[in-house]
Amino acid sequence: MGLLDIVPAGVLTGDNVRKLFDYAKQNKFAIPAINVTSSSTANAVLEAARDIKSPIIIQVSQGGSAYFAGKGLANDKQQASIAGAVAAAHHVRTVAKAYGVPVVLHSDHCAHKLLPWFDGMLEADEAYFKEHQEPLFSSHMLDLSEESKEENIATCVKYFKRMVPIGLWLEMEIGITGGEEDGVDNTGVDNASLYTQPEDIYDVYKALSEVGPNFSIAAAFGNVHGVYKPGNVKLQPELLGKHQAFTSAKVGAEKPLYLVFHGGSGSTKDEIKTAVSYGVVKMNVDTDTQFAYLAGIRDFVINKKDYLHAQVGNPEGADKPNKKFYDPRVWVREGEKTLSVRVKEACADLGNVDRL
Ligand SMILES: [Zn+2]
């Protein structure tokens, strides 16, 4: 049975998100979650998924959302991040069905100080639910890993109670992903908190599963955002197996946890494979796809530089027009192509190929 016998094409919500992740878990693959910042990057991601016949996760960060709305907008009350996230969601919803693949539409890390952003997206979900009986997004991440475990769990439970009735998935983080991403700098945190303990994961599972089944956990196992890795932090994907085993023994179900892999840039294919075998269903990819988007545009500009100095006049003649070189549909498209290739590579690394 293929995935499209289980869930529809387009943006998934409610139990369909869990059905997708169950399918991934059963078939031992994971789905990359690609950060997008524009309709151009979102389309390139959808195009990649369409080409390899696989589901995909599209996500926006708080900063990426603000960019989507426009860097010229004020964001002191998260108004640009809210507007941009909503705009990105509507864009993806509008075109996703045309690409014919199931899509999980997600918002990335939301730390305590960014909760007004989360509240704004949730209000948009609730308004959308009133009209369409489903939320605008598929899922949201709350990242309160800098708070105490008790406060982290209590805040997640509070929000999850509001999310469950409208069919939203919750991703939470416990333990800290090292490195620096989107203005949150964790390069200085002590090593112990870069590895989550199995007991902590079970505490999260217990508290959230009393509210609903549709949640996932980003557990720190030595992962670091970005490509810089401090030498004394080592990725330990085996820790994820211990989390599954510990919670499994408590609740009597096989692989009860839906795990998320953050900060995977630079991981070896073996480390990724091990993580997936322990129930990782989603792996975030941002740094590498940012670089891939640049590559096509950079190469185009370098190779065609003599056609880009003026609107008219190039090596073929002083009267030759350059419109077919400076039209954004030409040079931005080159970035979309190289981004799409990198997304396909991320899918291949996770076994997310030909899954429909
Ligand atoms: Zn992350």
Residues whose N, C-alpha, C, O or C-beta is under 5 A from the ligand:
A	BS01	ZN	H262 G263
